[in-house]
Amino acid sequence: MKILFATSEAVPFCKTGGLADVAGSLPQALANANNEVEVILPLYQRVADNWKDKMSFVCSIEVPLGWRRVYCGLFRLEHEGVTWYFVDNEYYFNRDSLYGHYDDGERFGFFSRAIVALLPALEFMPEVIHCNDWQTALVPVYLKDECVRWSDIRGIKTVFTIHNIEYQGRYGKETLEDLFGLAPGWFSDGTIAMDGDVNLLKGALMTCDAITAVSPTYAQELRYAYFAHGMESVIRLNGGKVYGVLNGLDMAGYDPATDKRLTVNYGLKPKKGVESLETGKAKNKQHLQETMNLDIVPDVPVIGIISRLVSHKGLDLVCQVFDEIMRLNCQFVVLGSGDWNYEQFFEAKLNQYQGRMALYRGYNEALAMKIYSGADLLLMPSKSEPCGLAQMIAMRYGTVPIVRETGGLKDTVQAYEDWCGVGNGFTFADYNSHDMQFVIEQAVGLYYNKPAAFRKLQETGMAEDFSWTRSAEEYNKIYQKICS
């Protein structure tokens, strides 16, 4: 099948969040499943600086955008069996950051219009265009708008993946014609209108052929107001074409046996240069303690948080019972930045728990890997979590996750049952600090009182298959269904 994957970011070219990991891995998995796959994304400044000398120029065209006709260049790069296309316009994309600009609506309106306009310049006319989040939400709309005049694109089907429904591409009604070049009927018939505004996400959900969410549980949660950020009625209206497909993990990139970012490599099968889980984790733990100025104590459990410090990540639960957690004779490491109140809370706790608590404000990939490989437990008490990768990475490195049962956390972490030893982590259902505290006590208790059982729990997590192969199979079924 011929698939064009449209995204606003992708590893290894540019990344701000989980979408980039998906866009960097799923196309490769789809190609390995005997599909022809091409990916298209903007040619940002950071991409051009690092990759443009490896690209070849394809063509340039003018893209109609409202009353404007805008230059659009196209560059191509072959990388690991996938053809990558980059949409060039320095006015829109030669900037120091991917998002957060005053004209993001215009920038990604241009990008979506360019994707449709550039179809004849690609190696093939796709059977499916797979769009992702609001930055490509206008692609299904523009396809519907153009197909009445352009017969070659009438058979193209579209899949739209919601990575985080909180971000919707919402703009004033006046942008419909002037900014996005769409006729008033798209608004008056309700296709792209939401609460009096233009809502690009709604336009995609109404016009695409299939909607996917990044985990089965998240697909179900989106039907309810608590999770859907006002879009629950739209999801329910289109419920017949909603699917949940769990994101995968780059199993080769996240492999403790080969990961060069670790102090010591380790795995389930020790060999030359690869230590056992027990000794390898112990050495990485010591290095983490040294790096973060924690007491060098080998037999005390280290609990890690790697997260944006914002409310929907469940940080208020942690703050409510933090002192109770620290009474469990554990160490606590936090990596992240976000809301001032959470940053200040953890800053204050540094003095109270010197040698037992550490904080790094910001994001540091090298330190994140030290935590994944050196910590014993990873805490993710999220209010909502569409999929989540941290819990999968943690298990891959033998760090036991403690999560709230929501979204992809529920789909990937099964509660440990002491009486029979099944499960791969610890979970709690209600958004309640004392429920979270209870399962943390269980996890720490297992660490201290049943070290063999805790080791078995680590081994179970490390053996889990979170590869993209499974996800690609699910997407293939969706593609075939909508194209049949």
Beta strands, then each sheet from edge to edge (+ up, - down):
strand 1: 2-6
strand 2: 36-42
strand 3: 56-65
strand 4: 68-79
strand 5: 82-88
strand 6: 128-132
strand 7: 157-162
strand 8: 170-171
strand 9: 193-194
strand 10: 197-199
strand 11: 210-213
strand 12: 242-244
strand 13: 266-267
strand 14: 275-276
strand 15: 302-306
strand 16: 331-336
strand 17: 357-361
strand 18: 377-380
strand 19: 400-404
strand 20: 426-428
sheet 1: 3+ 4- 5+ 2+ 1+ 6+ 7+ 11+ 12+
sheet 2: 8+ 10- 9+
sheet 3: 13+ 14+
sheet 4: 17+ 16+ 15+ 18+ 19+ 20+
end
